[in-house]
């Protein structure tokens, strides 16, 4: 199963665009920071991840201000031209703006 829920902050958002099929799309940059335990030791985790949202969700995310903290759910896929990994966002949960 390929399913990911990442609590992250919206740090980058492109202008709304349309796919060749006419579907709205929005490219995103998400930032995550937390602490995890690995091999019995605490570890600081920080990452930035490219993401994309399509359809009505793209339009909704396109209205969110940068700095919004939320749970971004979706699946991972290869980026364009097979470079890197992109989170395809299928749901946004617990939207709360960070001051």
C-alpha positions as CSV (number, residue, x, y, z in Angstrom):
1,X,0.0,0.0,0.0
2,X,1.3,3.5,-0.9
3,X,-0.3,5.9,1.6
4,X,1.3,8.8,3.4
5,X,0.0,11.2,6.1
6,X,2.5,14.0,6.8
7,X,1.9,16.9,9.2
8,X,3.6,19.7,7.5
9,X,3.7,23.4,6.8
10,X,2.9,24.9,3.4
11,X,6.0,26.7,2.4
12,X,5.6,27.1,-1.3
13,X,2.7,27.1,-3.7
14,X,2.6,27.7,-7.5
15,X,-0.1,29.5,-9.3
16,X,-3.1,27.3,-10.2
17,X,-2.5,25.7,-13.6
18,X,-4.5,23.3,-15.7
19,X,-3.4,19.9,-17.0
20,X,-3.9,19.1,-20.8
21,X,-7.1,17.3,-19.7
22,X,-8.4,20.5,-18.2
23,X,-7.9,19.5,-14.5
24,X,-6.8,22.2,-12.1
25,X,-3.4,21.5,-10.6
26,X,-1.2,23.2,-7.9
27,X,2.4,22.4,-7.1
28,X,3.4,22.7,-3.5
29,X,6.4,22.7,-1.2
30,X,5.8,21.2,2.2
31,X,8.2,21.4,5.3
32,X,8.1,18.9,8.2
33,X,9.9,19.0,11.5
34,X,9.6,16.5,14.4
35,X,11.5,14.2,16.7
36,X,11.5,10.4,16.2
37,X,13.2,7.5,18.0
38,X,15.7,5.5,16.0
39,X,17.7,2.6,17.5
40,X,16.6,3.8,20.9
41,X,17.9,7.3,20.4
42,X,16.0,10.5,19.8
43,X,16.5,12.0,16.3
44,X,15.5,15.3,15.0
45,X,13.7,15.0,11.6
46,X,13.4,17.8,9.2
47,X,12.6,17.6,5.5
48,X,11.1,19.4,2.6
49,X,8.9,17.5,0.1
50,X,7.5,18.5,-3.3
51,X,3.8,17.8,-3.6
52,X,1.0,18.3,-6.1
53,X,-2.8,18.6,-5.7
54,X,-5.4,18.1,-8.5
55,X,-9.0,19.0,-9.0
56,X,-11.1,20.8,-6.4
57,X,-8.4,20.1,-3.8
58,X,-5.9,22.1,-5.9
59,X,-8.3,25.1,-5.9
60,X,-8.8,24.8,-2.1
61,X,-5.1,24.5,-1.4
62,X,-4.5,27.4,-3.8
63,X,-6.5,29.6,-1.4
64,X,-4.4,28.7,1.7
65,X,-1.8,31.2,2.9
66,X,1.8,30.1,3.2
67,X,2.6,29.0,6.7
68,X,-0.6,26.9,7.0
69,X,0.0,23.8,9.1
70,X,-2.0,20.7,8.2
71,X,-2.1,17.0,7.7
72,X,-1.4,16.3,4.0
73,X,-2.6,12.8,3.0
74,X,-1.9,11.1,-0.3
75,X,0.5,8.8,-2.2
76,X,4.1,8.9,-3.4
77,X,5.0,8.8,-7.0
78,X,8.0,9.6,-9.2
79,X,8.4,13.2,-10.2
80,X,8.3,14.5,-13.8
81,X,10.9,12.8,-15.9
82,X,11.4,10.2,-13.2
83,X,13.3,12.6,-11.0
84,X,12.8,12.5,-7.2
85,X,9.6,11.7,-5.3
86,X,6.4,13.8,-5.2
87,X,3.5,13.5,-2.8
88,X,0.2,13.5,-4.7
89,X,-2.1,15.1,-2.1
90,X,-5.6,13.5,-2.0
91,X,-6.8,15.1,1.3
92,X,-6.0,17.9,3.7
93,X,-6.8,17.4,7.4
94,X,-6.8,19.6,10.5
95,X,-6.2,22.9,8.7
96,X,-4.8,25.5,11.1
97,X,-2.9,28.6,10.1
98,X,0.4,29.2,11.8
99,X,1.0,32.8,12.9
